[in-house]
Amino acid sequence: MRIADYLTPDRWLDPDGGPLYVQLRKRIEAGIADGRLAPETPLPPEREIAAITDLSRVTVRKAIAELVERGLIVQRQGSGSFVASRHARVEQSLSRLTSFSEDMARRGFKSEMDWLERGIFLPSPEEVLALGLGAGDEVARLARLRRADGRPMAIERASLPTDILPNPLAVSRSLYEVLGEAGRRPVRAVQKISAINLGEADSALLGVTPMAAGLRIERTSYLPEGRVVEFTRSLYRGDAYDFVAELRMTEN
């Protein structure tokens, strides 16, 4: 099916179906999900989509922008917009504090995980310092291999005080969901990002060659009152992630 036929508005546009850009976004999402819009399929220019759908270019632009944010569409300078391949790079915002599960769901990917470690342990000196633990305190650890649609993406190793997470075995989905249900979800975080070469064991877990490029991220997350709630060290595939930050000029 030609994209022009697929986007013909009488097939899907409903005057009472909510915001027009959302309807257009969902129409394109559905085509990607069921294979009618195959990976690497080029999309028509915004002005052409606007003409086909009888929508404004502003509406079309907003729908495409959300698809790009979700990782379903990629934009290439000088070439236009394309349906992302299944192994497209993920653009991760550094200005939003979200979990891996939330990030992947927003992009239309199925989030999966393999447990590497989960339990209560004696803290390392690094964990004592990062979490502000006292003598005799223990630490809850969660180490997971994170996948998106089956593809290994990252290794996450989270450490939390045991009064924040008394039972690590209770975490079977998003850690932030579990913390949120207990009223202990972090509201801000400080992250440190470093470029590394992945070691042999981590490379094997992530499905890349030893010494492949990777990103190491250390994140310290805080509750509203300023207490540290989480210290996480993560390793990301260098060929899968782009981290993006928005910068603003401050007035003198």
Secondary structure, 3 states (H helix, E strand, C coil): CCHHHHCCHHHCCCCCCCCHHHHHHHHHHHHHHCCCCCCCCECCCHHHHHHHHCCCHHHHHHHHHHHHHCCCEEEECCCEEEECCCCCCEEEECCCCCCHHHHHHHCCCCEEEEEEEEEEECCCHHHHHHHCCCCCCCEEEEEEEEEECCEEEEEEEEEEECCCCCCHHHCCCCHHHHHHHCCCCCCEEEEEEEEEECCHHHHHHHCCCCCCEEEEEEEEEECCCCCEEEEEEEEEECCCEEEECCCCCCCC
